[in-house]
């Protein structure tokens, strides 16, 4: 371990920093949703930390002339309506808004939780973003209640983990992408390695992977080590899902059996020299099932081209004296019906299948049998969508009376 950076030939790239920025590892990890889970956990930790500032005065920027006395912290990422309204206006919304006093003036400042500082961009917490959010108050109940129209808006900050990788990226500015924010825009938040993974789905599989490599630091001692092995753990979760969910998927909700993932990790570790080799071999093994699922998806796809569907939809709508509904809506509903009809005939088709070619032929035959029924179903769907659109645009009885008075 040189300069505080763990080095080992068992790690991709030979050290923990290279392993954390390894594109293969990151891509496989996100099959199991690693980035979202880490981001959500960090958002909770950062928000909890920010609430400890309430009632205190803080200079969040190194060059702040006057401290902000924080009165309250509004957590916007817990308000889905804010994100939806902001998206419609083309606005980004920060995770938090710090509301307080600068002297005798009310002030507000955005704060965004970023586990990976290199993904932070100054515009995400800019004055323009906060001003845009202030304009949304009339359309989003509960947003910025009690904040004056004359509030002073300060430039925002990013809440990042106080651990070696953040410091390294701020110094050298090179990771998967270039770090663009300045140190003055970053507030370092304590990030205890031994508590970081509390309650995070899949954390139970960190230790079996860490045991394989047996690095000088354990995941509960180094957050960098913990992140690396958590990514491998979530890659394993993704592989387990790929290997077990139905080949003919239709509205399936698959619950991950973390115990089974852990057991499989331990079993595979007996034949591999490193954790990354376990992952690579597992990925290869499960590819056969992915290929089978892709083949089933291709044969079980709706047997009507986009052009045909648009033409048929337009004809049905025209006969009803209405404008045709959205082609995407029509395809989604008809596709769901079609996939459901196949599931009724074949069941989920559990992987792996020994004689896939026979299943594919049967699916193709069933598709041809369903074609006449699909056309009738298409007419029903189009007329339903036309009726729904008409009910949304029809004026209320009360408004007609009022208009006639």
N, C-alpha and C positions, 0 to 999 in steps of 0.2 A: 504494500500500500504506500505509494509514493505521492507526497504532497497532498495527502488526504484523499486521493483518488484510488479506489480499489482496482487493482489490476489482476487479471487471471486469464489464462488461455481458454478457460471454459466459457468466457463471456464473448458474445459477438463483438468483434473489433478489439478485443483484448482488454478492455477496461469498462467500468460501470457507466461512464459518460457515453461512450460509443454505443454501449448496449441500450441505453435509454433512447438514443436517437436512431437506432437501427430500424430502417423502414420495414423490413420483413417482420420484425417483432411487433411493431406498431400496427401493421396491417392485419396480422393474425389476431392480435389482442382485440382489435375492434370488431372482429367477428363475434366476440362475446361482450361487446359494449364497454370495454375498459375505459376509454376516454370519458364517456358520459358519466360513468360511476365515479371516477376520480374527480371530475368537475363538480358533480353534485355534492360529494363529500366536502370538497374544499369550499364550496359556496356556504355550506352549513357552518363549517369551522370559522370562516372569515366573518360571516354575519354574527355569529355568537361573540366573536372577539370585538367586533365594532360596537355591539351593544354595551360593552364595558366602558365605552367612552362617554356615554350619556352622563351629563352633569359635570364633565371636565372640559378644560380648555386645551386645545391641541393645535399645533402648527403642523399640518399634514405635509406641506411643502417646506423644504429646507429654507426657501427664500421668502416665506410668508412674513409680512411685516406685522401682522396682528393675529393673535390666536382666535380660532373659532370655538366658541362655547357651544358644545353640542347639546341640544335639547332633546332630540329624538332621532331614531334611525328607522327609516321606512324601507322595508324589504320588498322591492318590486318583483323579484324573481318568484315570490310567493303569490303574486297576483296575475294569473293567466290573462285576465282581460287587458292588462297594461301591455303585455307583449303583443297581443292580437291587434289592439288599437294602434300601437306604434308601428307594427309591420304594415298596416294598411296605409299609413302616412309615409312609409319609407324611412322610418326612424329606427335607430338602435336604442335599446334601453339598458341602462346599467343595472347591476344587481341591487344596489343600495343607494339611498339618498340620505345624506347627513344634513339635518335641518337644525339651525341654531342661531346664534347671535354673533355679529362682529361689532363690538361696541354697542351702539344703540340701534343697529340695523339688523333686520332679519336676513339671514344668509342661508344658502343651500349649496351643496357640493355633491357631485356624483362620486360613487366608489364602485369599482367592479372587481369581483373576485377572479383572479387569474392564477391557476396553479402553474401554468407554463408562461413565464414572463415574456417569452419571445412571441407569443400570440397576441399580446396586448397592443392596441393601437390608440393613440391619443384621442382620436375623434370619438371613440366610444364613451368617453367621459367628458366631452367638451361642453362649453357653454351652450353651443347650439343644440345639443341633445337635450339638456335640461330645459332650455327655453321651449323646445318642441313638446316636452312632456307637460310643461305648464299649460300649453294650449289644449291639451287633451282632457283637462280636468272636467269640463262640462259633459264629456261623453263617457268618462270612466268613473263611476261612483267610488268614493273612498280615496281617490288619488290626490295626494298633496292637500289634504284638508287642513284648513287653518293657515295656509301659506299665502302671504300677501302678493298681490300683483306687482308690487314694487320691491320684491325680494331681491337681494343682491346675489348674483350667481357667480360662484367661484369655479375655476378650473378643477377638474376631478383628479382622482388618484386610483391606483390599482393596488389591491391587497394580494400580496404574493407570499408564498411560504418562505420563512427564514431558514433556508437550508442551502448546502453548497451549490446546487445546480442553479438556483436563482442568482447567486453572487457571480458564478462563472459566466452566465449568459449576459449579465449586466456589464461585466468587464470585457468579454471577448465578442459578444453580440453575434455569435454563430451557433446555430442549432439546426433544426429542420428548416426553419426560416430565420431571417435576420431579426435580431432584437432592435426595435426602433425607439422604444420609450427610454427616457433618461432616468437615472437613479432617483432624481428629485420627484418623479411622478409615482414612485413605488413606495408603499408602506409595507414593511416586512412584518409578517404575522407569525408568531410561534407555531411550529408544526411538530409536535411530539411524535416521533416514529412509533412509539409503543402504543399510542392511542389512536393513531390516524385511521386505522382500518376497522375500528369499532362499528359493528353493524353494517359493514359494506358487504354486499352479496358476493360470495366467491373468495373472501379473505381466508376461509378455512383451508384453501388449497395452496396458499403461499408457502407454508412450512414444508410440505412434501417436495416442492420444487427447490426451495432453498437448501434442503438437506442433501440434495444430489450434488450440488456444487460445493457446499460447505465453505463459503467465502470467509475472509477474516472478520467481517461484520455481519450480524444477523439482521433480518428485516425489522425487528423491534429496536434495533440500535441505529440503523441508518435508513432514512426515508428513501434515499436513492435506491438502495438495495430492495426495500419494500415495494417501490413502484415497479421495478424490473420484474420481480417475481409475481406481483399482482397481475401484470400484463400477461405473463405466461399462464397464470391461473385462469384468466378470462379467455385466453386463447383456447385452453382446454375445455372450458364451458361451451365455447362456440363449436368445438369439434364434437363434443357430446351431443349437442343439439343437432348438428348436421347428421350424426350417425343414428339418431333415434327418432326424430320427428317423421311423420308420414311422408311417403313419396307423393301421394295425392293430397296435398294440403288444401284444407277448406275451413276457414274460421277456427283453426285449431289453436288452443292455448296450451302450450307445453310447459309444464313446471319442471325446472331444473332440479335434478337430484344431486345436490352438492356432495353428499356422501359417496354416490357412485362415481362422480368425477374424481374425488380424492382417491378412492380405491383404485381406479384405473390409472391415475398418475403414479401411485406407489408401485403398481404391477409393472408398468412400463419402465419405471426407473431402474428396475433390476437388470435391464439389458442395454442401458445406454450410459455413456460416460459423463454426460452433461445434461443440464435441464433443457438447453436449447435443442439438443439432439432428440430429446424426448418429444418436444413440440414438433420438430421437423418430421420425424418418423410418423407421429400421430396424424399430422396433416396429410401425408402421403396415403396412409391407410384409409382415411375417411374420404379421400377424393373419389373412390369408387362409388360410394353412396351419393355424393354430390352429383356425379355424372348420371347416375340412375334417376335422381330427382329431376335433373335438367331434361333428360329424355322424356320423362313422364309429362313434365310441364309443356314441352313442345307438342306432344301428341294430344294432350288434354286442353290445348288452347282453343279459344272460341273459333270455330271453323268459318268465320265470316271476315273478310278483309275490311279494313277501315273504310275504303272507298264504297264497298257494297253496303256497309252498315249506314254510312251517311246517306246514300241514295235511298235505301229502304226507309230510313227514318223520315227523310224529307217527304216521301210519298205518303206515308201514313199520316204525318202531321197535316199535309196539304188536304188530304181527304177529310180531315176533321176541321178544316178551316182555321188552322193555327200555325204559328211559327214552329219550326222544329226545335226540340230541346237540345241541350248540350250533348255533343257526341260522346264526350268523356263520361257523362252521367249514364247515358244509354249503354255504353260498353261495360261500365262497371256493374250495372245491375244485371245485364244479360250474361256477362261473364260469371257473375256469382251464381246465377240460376243454373247455368250450364255446368259449372264445376260441382255444384250441389247435386245435380242429376247424375253425374258420373260417380260421385261419392255414394249415392244411394245404391248404385249398381255394384260397385267394386269395393266399397269400404275404403279405409285409409291407405291400404297397401303398405305394410310395414317393411322397412329395409333390414338387411339387403335382400334382394330378390334373386333367386338362382336362375330362373328362366325369364329374364326381363323381356326378351323379344316377343314371347307369347302374350304377356300382359300388354305390351304396346299394340300388338295387332288387335287385341280385344277392345282396347280403348278407341282405336281408330274405327273399328266396326260400330261401336256404340255411338261414336260421334256422327256417323252417317245415319244411324237409326234416329238420332235426336234432331236431325236437321229440320224436318217438317214441324216438329213441336217448337223448335227454336224460333221459327218464323212467327208462329202464333204468340209465343211469349214476347217476342220483340214488339208486336202490335200492342199487347197489353201494357208493356213497360212505357212505350212512347205515349200512349193515351193517358196513362197515370201521370207521367211527367207534365204533359200538357195541362191536365186538370189541376195539378199542384201549382203550376205557374199561374194559371188563371185565378185560383183562390188567393194567391199572394197579391195579385194586382187589382182584384175586385175591390171597389170602395165599400166601406162599411155602411150599413143601412142608416145609421145615425148621421153620417157625414152627408149622405144624399139628401136627407131631410133638411139638414142645416143649409146645404147649398141652394135648395129650392126656396128657402125663406127669404 
